[in-house]
């Protein structure tokens, strides 16, 4: 059903816009790791996404996550329509197109923050026990998750191993090992693993999210930490995050695990510090290849964010160490 338009896009070397005998298509700006199109045939509108061919298996991750959400009976994301990981130069997925508002900035109203938190709580209600066996096995561990401090420290070390990190940054990472978690959460659930505000589609009465390329089974508390430290929310104050964390653990009936989230939050601050340092090293050397150019991939922007994270890590250390 979709092979012809996918083959056409590949043969035309991914034009910005065009048409086949059946489809009209338009390139859509999205993330740096995919080529995204809106394609229309009659009344049907779909999103076509080509992803890099790498060890993450991004297209398959996204397709199976969307299938799992459908099977669980939730309207949280587009519907998965098609997956092909072998026939084209890049793995490809097709999914329903969602209309709505994409916010360029974090929510402003309390109600929108509630909607965002409710979205994550619903995602986290999808567990291996709620899905049929084929959906359980199709989902891999999430790309960025941890169920212990050893797991979390390893995520930081993976970043540090990819570039010549400064001794100051290495020392910051070493101090993470001084933290401990008295209570752990060991029950995996579906995690998005990319909380960028641009990944959410706001409608009047519904909230959807897109870009599930890094999703899989993960620790919901670690995902909450990822949400509260993501660069797209840099202007959100700590009071908002503290309230969101307290509300989450209360609604999930795990209030004793609030401290665990704050420890993971420190881990993610250090992870972002390492990731930004890696960007700063790689970007001038052309070592950060992406499928698409992204406006946020600017060296001066990376340095600006690095300085902010450096200050936040120092403040977090004062609180936890």
matplotlib code that plots the C-alpha trace (Angstrom):
import matplotlib.pyplot as plt

x = [0.0, 2.8, 5.8, 5.3, 5.4, 8.4, 10.3, 9.5, 10.9, 14.1, 14.4, 13.9, 16.6, 14.1, 12.7, 11.1, 7.8, 6.2, 3.7, 3.1, 0.0, -1.7, 0.1, 1.1, 3.9, 5.7, 8.8, 8.2, 10.8, 11.4, 14.3, 17.8, 17.7, 14.9, 13.5, 9.8, 7.0, 3.4, 1.7, -1.9, -4.0, -7.7, -8.9, -6.0, -3.1, -0.1, 3.4, 6.3, 9.5, 12.9, 15.4, 19.1, 20.2, 21.9, 22.1, 19.1, 16.7, 14.8, 12.0, 11.2, 11.2, 8.8, 6.5, 6.3, 5.8, 2.8, 1.4, 1.7, -0.1, -2.9, -3.1, -3.4, -6.4, -5.0, -5.1, -1.7, 0.2, -0.3, -1.4, 1.2, 0.4, 3.6, 7.2, 9.9, 13.5, 15.2, 13.8, 15.0, 18.2, 16.8, 14.4, 10.9, 7.7, 4.2, 1.8, -1.4, -0.9, -1.9, -3.1, -2.7, -0.4, 3.3, 4.4, 7.8, 8.1, 7.1, 3.5, 2.5, -0.8, -1.2, -3.8, -1.3, 1.3, -1.3, -2.1, 1.6, 2.0, -1.2, 0.2, 3.3, 1.3, -0.8, 2.2, 3.7, 0.6, 1.6, 3.6, 4.5, 1.5, -0.9, 0.2, -0.2, 3.1, 4.0, 3.9, 6.0, 8.8, 8.8, 9.7, 13.4, 14.8, 14.5, 17.6, 18.1, 16.9, 18.4, 17.1, 20.1, 22.9, 25.3, 23.1, 22.9, 26.6, 27.2, 25.1, 27.3, 30.5, 29.2, 29.2, 32.6, 34.1, 33.2, 35.4, 38.4, 36.6, 38.2, 39.4, 36.9, 34.0, 35.5, 35.7, 32.1, 31.1, 33.1, 31.3, 28.0, 29.1, 29.0, 25.2, 23.1, 19.4, 17.8, 14.7, 14.6, 11.8, 12.1, 8.9, 9.4, 6.9, 6.7, 8.9, 9.1, 12.8, 12.7, 10.7, 11.4, 8.5, 8.4, 7.4, 3.9, 0.8, -1.8, -5.4, -8.3, -9.2, -6.3, -2.5, -0.5, 3.2, 5.3, 8.9, 9.1, 12.5, 14.2, 11.3, 11.0, 10.7, 12.2, 12.1, 9.4, 11.3, 14.3, 12.1, 10.6, 14.2, 14.8, 11.7, 12.8, 16.3, 15.6, 17.1, 13.8, 12.6, 15.6, 13.5, 11.2, 12.0, 12.8, 9.5, 7.6, 9.7, 9.5, 5.7, 5.5, 7.7, 5.7, 2.4, 3.7, 4.8, 1.6, -0.6, 1.4, 1.2, 4.9, 5.7, 8.6, 10.4, 10.5, 14.1, 15.0, 13.7, 15.9, 19.0, 18.2, 17.6, 21.2, 22.4, 20.6, 22.0, 25.5, 24.6, 23.5, 26.6, 28.6, 26.4, 26.8, 30.6, 30.6, 28.6, 31.0, 33.9, 32.2, 30.4, 33.5, 35.1, 32.1, 31.7, 28.0, 26.4, 22.6, 20.0, 18.7, 20.0, 18.6, 18.5, 19.3, 22.6, 24.7, 28.0, 27.2, 23.9, 25.7, 28.1, 25.4, 23.5, 26.7, 27.3, 23.7, 24.1, 27.4, 25.8, 22.8, 25.0, 27.0, 23.7, 22.4, 25.6, 25.3, 21.8, 22.6, 26.2]
y = [0.0, 2.4, 0.8, 2.9, 6.3, 5.3, 4.0, 7.2, 9.4, 7.3, 7.5, 11.2, 11.6, 12.9, 16.0, 18.8, 18.2, 16.5, 13.9, 10.4, 9.3, 8.8, 10.8, 14.4, 14.8, 17.6, 17.5, 18.5, 19.9, 17.5, 16.1, 15.8, 12.0, 11.5, 12.5, 13.3, 13.8, 14.5, 12.6, 13.0, 10.7, 11.7, 12.0, 9.9, 11.8, 9.9, 10.7, 9.0, 8.7, 7.5, 6.9, 6.2, 2.6, 2.1, -0.2, 1.6, 0.2, 3.4, 2.7, -0.7, 0.8, 3.5, 1.1, -1.5, 1.2, 2.6, -0.9, -1.5, 1.8, 0.7, -2.7, -1.2, 0.8, 4.3, 7.3, 8.7, 8.7, 8.1, 4.7, 2.5, 1.6, 0.2, -0.8, -1.7, -2.0, -3.7, -2.6, 1.0, 2.9, 3.9, 2.0, 3.5, 3.7, 5.1, 6.2, 8.3, 12.1, 14.1, 17.7, 20.0, 22.6, 22.0, 24.2, 25.8, 26.5, 24.5, 24.7, 27.9, 27.0, 24.6, 22.6, 22.1, 20.8, 18.5, 17.2, 16.6, 14.6, 12.7, 11.7, 10.2, 8.5, 6.8, 5.8, 4.3, 2.2, 0.1, -2.8, -6.3, -7.6, -5.4, -6.6, -9.7, -11.8, -10.6, -7.0, -7.7, -9.4, -6.8, -4.0, -3.7, -2.0, 1.8, 3.5, 5.8, 4.1, 2.8, 0.5, 1.0, 3.5, 1.2, 1.4, 5.2, 5.7, 3.5, 5.8, 8.7, 6.7, 5.7, 9.5, 10.1, 7.3, 8.9, 12.0, 13.4, 14.7, 17.3, 16.2, 18.5, 16.7, 13.3, 14.3, 15.4, 12.0, 10.2, 12.1, 10.6, 7.2, 8.7, 8.9, 6.0, 5.1, 3.4, 2.4, 1.2, 0.8, -2.5, -2.7, -1.9, 0.0, 1.7, 4.8, 7.4, 8.3, 11.7, 14.4, 17.2, 19.6, 19.6, 15.9, 16.7, 17.5, 19.5, 19.4, 21.0, 17.9, 15.5, 15.3, 13.1, 12.5, 11.6, 10.5, 7.2, 6.2, 5.7, 4.0, 0.7, -1.0, 1.3, 2.7, 5.3, 7.2, 7.6, 8.9, 11.4, 12.5, 12.8, 15.0, 17.4, 17.9, 18.0, 21.1, 22.1, 22.9, 25.0, 28.0, 25.9, 26.6, 24.0, 24.7, 23.4, 20.3, 19.5, 19.8, 17.6, 14.9, 15.0, 14.8, 11.9, 9.7, 10.5, 9.5, 6.4, 5.5, 5.4, 8.5, 6.8, 6.9, 10.7, 10.8, 8.2, 10.6, 13.4, 11.2, 10.1, 13.8, 14.5, 11.6, 13.1, 16.6, 15.1, 13.0, 16.2, 17.9, 15.1, 15.0, 18.7, 18.5, 15.8, 18.0, 20.8, 18.5, 16.8, 19.6, 21.6, 18.4, 17.2, 14.1, 14.4, 13.2, 13.5, 12.8, 16.4, 19.8, 21.1, 24.7, 23.7, 22.0, 25.2, 25.3, 28.5, 27.1, 24.0, 26.1, 28.3, 25.2, 23.6, 26.5, 26.3, 22.6, 23.1, 25.5, 23.1, 20.2, 22.2, 23.2, 19.6, 18.3, 20.7, 19.3, 15.6, 15.1]
z = [0.0, 0.8, -1.0, -4.2, -2.5, -0.3, -3.3, -5.1, -2.3, -2.3, -6.1, -6.1, -3.4, -0.8, -2.5, -0.4, -2.1, -5.0, -6.0, -7.5, -9.3, -6.0, -3.3, -2.7, -0.2, 1.6, 3.7, 7.3, 9.7, 12.5, 14.5, 13.2, 13.1, 10.5, 7.2, 7.8, 5.3, 5.3, 2.5, 1.4, -0.8, -1.1, 2.5, 3.9, 5.6, 6.8, 8.3, 6.5, 8.4, 7.3, 10.1, 10.3, 9.9, 13.3, 16.3, 17.9, 15.3, 15.5, 13.0, 14.6, 18.1, 17.0, 15.1, 17.9, 20.6, 18.6, 18.2, 21.9, 22.7, 20.3, 21.8, 25.3, 24.1, 24.5, 22.2, 23.1, 19.8, 16.0, 14.8, 13.3, 9.7, 8.1, 8.8, 6.4, 7.6, 4.6, 1.2, 1.2, 1.9, 5.3, 7.5, 7.1, 9.1, 8.1, 10.7, 10.9, 10.7, 13.7, 13.5, 16.4, 18.1, 18.6, 21.4, 21.0, 24.7, 27.8, 29.1, 30.9, 32.7, 35.6, 33.5, 30.7, 33.1, 34.5, 31.0, 30.3, 33.6, 32.9, 29.5, 31.1, 33.8, 31.2, 29.1, 32.3, 32.9, 29.9, 31.3, 30.1, 32.0, 30.1, 26.6, 24.6, 24.3, 20.8, 21.8, 24.9, 22.9, 20.1, 22.6, 23.5, 26.6, 26.2, 24.9, 27.9, 31.1, 34.4, 37.2, 39.5, 40.1, 38.3, 35.2, 35.6, 36.0, 32.9, 30.8, 31.7, 31.1, 27.6, 26.8, 28.3, 26.3, 23.0, 23.2, 25.2, 28.3, 30.6, 34.0, 35.6, 33.8, 34.7, 38.3, 38.2, 36.8, 39.5, 42.2, 41.0, 42.3, 45.8, 45.6, 46.6, 46.3, 49.3, 47.4, 43.8, 41.3, 39.5, 37.5, 33.8, 31.8, 28.4, 28.3, 25.5, 26.3, 24.7, 26.4, 24.0, 24.1, 20.3, 20.4, 21.8, 19.8, 21.7, 20.7, 22.6, 24.6, 23.9, 24.1, 21.8, 21.5, 18.5, 17.8, 19.7, 18.1, 21.5, 23.3, 25.0, 28.4, 31.0, 34.5, 34.8, 37.6, 35.4, 32.6, 35.0, 35.7, 32.0, 31.6, 34.3, 32.9, 29.2, 27.5, 26.0, 29.5, 30.6, 31.7, 34.0, 37.6, 40.3, 42.2, 39.2, 38.9, 42.6, 42.5, 39.4, 41.0, 44.2, 42.2, 40.1, 43.0, 44.9, 41.9, 41.3, 45.1, 45.5, 47.6, 49.3, 45.9, 45.5, 46.7, 44.0, 41.3, 42.6, 42.6, 39.0, 38.2, 39.3, 37.1, 34.1, 34.7, 34.6, 31.6, 29.7, 30.8, 29.2, 26.1, 25.6, 26.0, 23.4, 21.0, 21.6, 20.7, 17.7, 15.9, 14.8, 13.6, 11.6, 13.7, 14.5, 11.3, 11.1, 8.4, 8.6, 9.5, 12.8, 13.9, 17.5, 16.4, 16.8, 18.6, 20.5, 21.6, 22.9, 24.9, 26.3, 27.5, 28.8, 31.1, 32.5, 33.1, 34.8, 37.3, 37.9, 38.5, 41.1, 42.8, 42.7, 44.3, 47.1, 47.8, 47.5, 48.4]

ax = plt.figure().add_subplot(projection="3d")
ax.plot(x, y, z, "-o")
ax.set_aspect("equal")
plt.show()
